[in-house]
Amino acid sequence: MYDYPQWFLNTLIIAVSSAVLGGLLVILTAYVMSRFRFPARKGIMKLTMVLGMFPSFMAMTAVYLLMTQFDMINKLWGLVLIYSAGAPMGYLTQKGFFDTIPNSMYEAARIDGASNLKVFVKITLPIAMPMIVYTLITSFTWPWSDFILPKLLLKDKDMYTVAVGLMSLGDTEFARFAAGSVFIAVPIIVLYFCLVKYMVNGLTAGAVKE
């Protein structure tokens, strides 16, 4: 009656894809806003802060109309696109972390002839590993537990996520609902224990210039 494994797989595909793509966009956005100076920088920061004051569900009607026009209704990649595109709006936490990295490290690397890309890959990423892990975890948990957006865009029962599928259970299916809710927490716990060591190791990585 209830294809829970398929719901679980759908949710996993959406969450992992959104975490990778959205996490990459957040890190790049935060690094650019932290280390580069350009005329529209302060204006973009103010605009994102103002837009962040409004709850995301206010845009649901516009999102539904856009997804309808692009024929992305009832498709998992439509959800991945929305989650990933909205992720850079929360770059301020990552930017604050990048701001704490001493400029002397970047200056030493540039004196040695390192390009901007090499500075980012060889110096910034190792030091920022705790923040990267934090970004991946938060980018994963949001689509993993979200209900409103999948409910709006996914129509077929075999395309449901776990949250939507569990809410579609009958009033007498409390035991199944409770069991399914327990399994939702398993990937987040596994992800945390797999990545927590990188949060500690990243605090000192890249601090020594070779």
WOUR-V918590 format. One record per backbone hydrogen bond with DSSP energy under -0.5 kcal/mol. NH is the residue of the N-H (numbers start at 1). CO is the residue of the C=O. E is the energy in kcal/mol with one decimal. If there is no record, write none. Layout:
nh,co,e
NH,CO,E
NH,CO,E
This chain:
nh,co,e
4,2,-1.8
7,3,-1.9
8,4,-2.9
9,5,-2.4
10,6,-2.6
11,7,-2.4
12,8,-2.3
13,9,-2.5
14,10,-2.2
15,11,-2.7
16,12,-2.6
17,13,-2.1
18,14,-2.3
19,15,-2.2
20,16,-2.3
21,17,-2.4
22,18,-2.2
23,19,-1.7
24,20,-1.9
25,21,-2.0
26,22,-2.3
27,23,-2.4
28,24,-2.3
29,25,-2.3
30,26,-2.8
31,27,-2.3
32,28,-2.3
33,29,-2.4
34,30,-1.5
35,31,-2.6
36,32,-1.8
41,38,-1.9
44,40,-2.3
45,41,-2.1
46,42,-2.3
47,43,-2.3
48,44,-2.5
49,45,-1.9
50,46,-2.1
51,47,-2.6
52,48,-1.9
53,50,-1.2
54,51,-1.3
58,55,-1.5
59,56,-1.8
60,57,-1.4
63,59,-2.8
64,60,-2.6
65,61,-2.2
66,62,-2.5
67,63,-2.7
68,64,-1.9
69,65,-2.2
70,66,-2.1
71,68,-1.2
72,67,-3.2
73,67,-0.6
74,153,-2.6
75,72,-1.1
78,75,-0.8
79,75,-0.9
79,76,-0.5
80,76,-1.9
81,77,-2.3
82,78,-1.8
83,79,-2.7
84,80,-2.5
85,81,-2.3
86,82,-1.9
87,83,-0.9
88,84,-0.6
89,86,-1.1
90,87,-2.1
91,88,-1.2
95,91,-2.6
96,92,-2.2
97,93,-1.3
98,94,-2.3
99,95,-2.1
100,96,-0.6
100,97,-1.2
101,98,-1.2
105,102,-0.9
106,102,-0.7
107,103,-2.6
108,104,-2.2
109,105,-1.7
110,106,-2.3
111,107,-2.1
112,108,-1.5
113,110,-1.4
114,109,-2.4
119,115,-2.5
120,116,-2.1
121,117,-2.4
122,118,-3.0
123,119,-1.6
124,119,-2.1
125,120,-2.3
127,123,-1.6
128,124,-2.7
129,126,-1.0
130,127,-0.5
132,128,-2.5
133,129,-2.7
134,130,-2.2
135,131,-2.4
136,132,-2.5
137,133,-2.5
138,134,-2.5
139,135,-2.5
140,136,-1.4
141,137,-2.5
142,138,-1.6
143,139,-0.7
144,140,-1.6
145,141,-1.9
146,142,-1.0
151,147,-2.2
152,148,-1.7
153,149,-2.0
154,150,-2.7
155,153,-0.6
159,156,-1.3
160,157,-1.0
162,7,-0.6
165,161,-2.8
166,162,-2.9
167,163,-1.7
168,164,-0.9
168,165,-0.6
169,166,-1.2
173,170,-1.6
177,173,-2.2
178,174,-2.7
179,175,-2.4
180,176,-2.7
181,177,-1.9
182,178,-1.6
183,179,-1.6
184,180,-1.1
185,181,-0.8
185,182,-0.9
186,182,-0.5
186,183,-0.7
187,183,-0.6
188,184,-0.6
189,185,-2.0
190,186,-2.5
191,187,-2.8
192,188,-2.2
193,189,-2.3
194,190,-1.9
195,191,-1.6
196,192,-1.9
198,195,-0.8
199,195,-0.9
200,196,-1.0
201,197,-2.6
202,198,-1.9
203,200,-1.1
204,201,-1.1
205,201,-1.1
207,204,-1.4
209,207,-0.6
